[in-house]
Amino acid sequence: MQCGEDDPSVLKEEHHLFGRANASETILLCHNCHDKITHVQNKLPPKARSKGAKPEDKQAYEDVTTGRYLEIVGKRLQKRGLDKYGKS
Protein backbone atom coordinates (compact mmCIF):
# COMPACT_ATOMS: atom_id res chain seq x y z
CA MET A 1 0.00 0.00 0.00
CA GLN A 2 1.19 3.53 -0.76
CA CYS A 3 1.22 4.61 2.90
CA GLY A 4 3.03 1.50 4.12
CA GLU A 5 -0.03 -0.10 5.70
CA ASP A 6 0.54 -3.84 5.57
CA ASP A 7 -2.18 -5.16 7.88
CA PRO A 8 -4.33 -7.44 5.68
CA SER A 9 -7.40 -6.72 7.81
CA VAL A 10 -7.35 -3.01 6.88
CA LEU A 11 -9.98 -2.12 4.33
CA LYS A 12 -8.39 -1.36 0.98
CA GLU A 13 -10.07 0.86 -1.58
CA GLU A 14 -9.44 1.62 -5.22
CA HIS A 15 -9.34 5.39 -5.59
CA HIS A 16 -9.69 7.44 -8.77
CA LEU A 17 -6.90 9.90 -8.08
CA PHE A 18 -8.23 12.51 -10.51
CA GLY A 19 -11.91 11.69 -10.09
CA ARG A 20 -14.03 8.99 -11.63
CA ALA A 21 -15.41 11.52 -14.13
CA ASN A 22 -11.93 12.50 -15.35
CA ALA A 23 -9.82 9.33 -15.40
CA SER A 24 -10.23 5.58 -15.21
CA GLU A 25 -6.87 4.91 -13.51
CA THR A 26 -7.03 3.93 -9.86
CA ILE A 27 -4.58 3.32 -7.03
CA LEU A 28 -5.02 1.08 -4.02
CA LEU A 29 -5.25 2.96 -0.72
CA CYS A 30 -6.02 1.99 2.85
CA HIS A 31 -9.29 3.37 4.16
CA ASN A 32 -7.57 6.16 6.14
CA CYS A 33 -5.51 7.44 3.19
CA HIS A 34 -8.57 7.25 0.94
CA ASP A 35 -10.46 9.44 3.41
CA LYS A 36 -7.57 11.93 3.67
CA ILE A 37 -7.40 12.41 -0.08
CA THR A 38 -11.17 12.52 -0.54
CA HIS A 39 -11.49 15.07 2.26
CA VAL A 40 -9.18 17.55 0.53
CA GLN A 41 -10.79 16.88 -2.86
CA ASN A 42 -14.19 17.71 -1.39
CA LYS A 43 -12.96 21.17 -0.38
CA LEU A 44 -13.29 22.11 -4.05
CA PRO A 45 -16.77 22.89 -5.40
CA PRO A 46 -18.59 19.98 -7.10
CA LYS A 47 -18.48 21.81 -10.44
CA ALA A 48 -14.66 21.77 -10.31
CA ARG A 49 -14.73 18.01 -9.86
CA SER A 50 -17.22 17.28 -12.64
CA LYS A 51 -16.58 15.83 -16.08
CA GLY A 52 -17.41 19.19 -17.67
CA ALA A 53 -15.06 21.19 -15.44
CA LYS A 54 -13.02 23.97 -17.02
CA PRO A 55 -9.35 23.11 -17.63
CA GLU A 56 -8.19 25.42 -14.83
CA ASP A 57 -10.62 23.73 -12.41
CA LYS A 58 -9.38 20.29 -13.45
CA GLN A 59 -5.81 21.49 -12.89
CA ALA A 60 -6.68 22.74 -9.41
CA TYR A 61 -8.30 19.37 -8.64
CA GLU A 62 -5.22 17.50 -9.84
CA ASP A 63 -2.92 19.81 -7.86
CA VAL A 64 -4.89 19.35 -4.63
CA THR A 65 -5.08 15.59 -5.11
CA THR A 66 -1.43 15.12 -6.05
CA GLY A 67 -0.27 17.37 -3.21
CA ARG A 68 -2.18 15.35 -0.61
CA TYR A 69 -1.00 12.05 -2.09
CA LEU A 70 2.63 13.19 -2.07
CA GLU A 71 2.24 14.32 1.55
CA ILE A 72 1.10 10.83 2.54
CA VAL A 73 3.84 9.03 0.59
CA GLY A 74 6.47 11.59 1.67
CA LYS A 75 5.83 10.94 5.36
CA ARG A 76 6.28 7.22 4.77
CA LEU A 77 9.55 7.73 2.92
CA GLN A 78 10.91 10.06 5.61
CA LYS A 79 10.03 7.56 8.33
CA ARG A 80 11.62 4.68 6.42
CA GLY A 81 14.83 6.63 5.90
CA LEU A 82 15.04 7.72 9.53
CA ASP A 83 14.13 4.25 10.83
CA LYS A 84 17.19 2.83 9.09
CA TYR A 85 19.35 4.79 11.53
CA GLY A 86 17.05 4.61 14.57
CA LYS A 87 16.25 8.32 14.29
CA SER A 88 12.47 8.31 13.96
Residue, then its C-alpha position, 0 to 999 in steps of 0.5 A: m500500500q502507498c502509505g506503508e499499511d501492511d495489515p491485511s485486515v485493513l480495508k483497501e479501496e481503489h481510488h480514482l486519483f483525478g476523479r471517476a469523471n476524469a480518469s479511469e486509472t485507480i490506485l489502491l489505498c487503505h481506508n484512512c488514506h482514501d479518506k484523507i485524499t477525498h477530504v481535501q478533494n471535497k474542499l473544491p466545489p462539485k463543479a470543479r470536480s465534474k466531467g465538464a469542469k473547465p481546464e483550470d478547475k481540473q488542474a486545481y483538482e489535480d494539484v490538490t489531489t497530487g499534493r495530498y498524495l505526495e504528503i502521505v507518501g512523503k511521510r512514509l519515505q521520511k520515516r523509512g529513511l530515519d528508521k534505518y538509523g534509529k532516528s524516527 
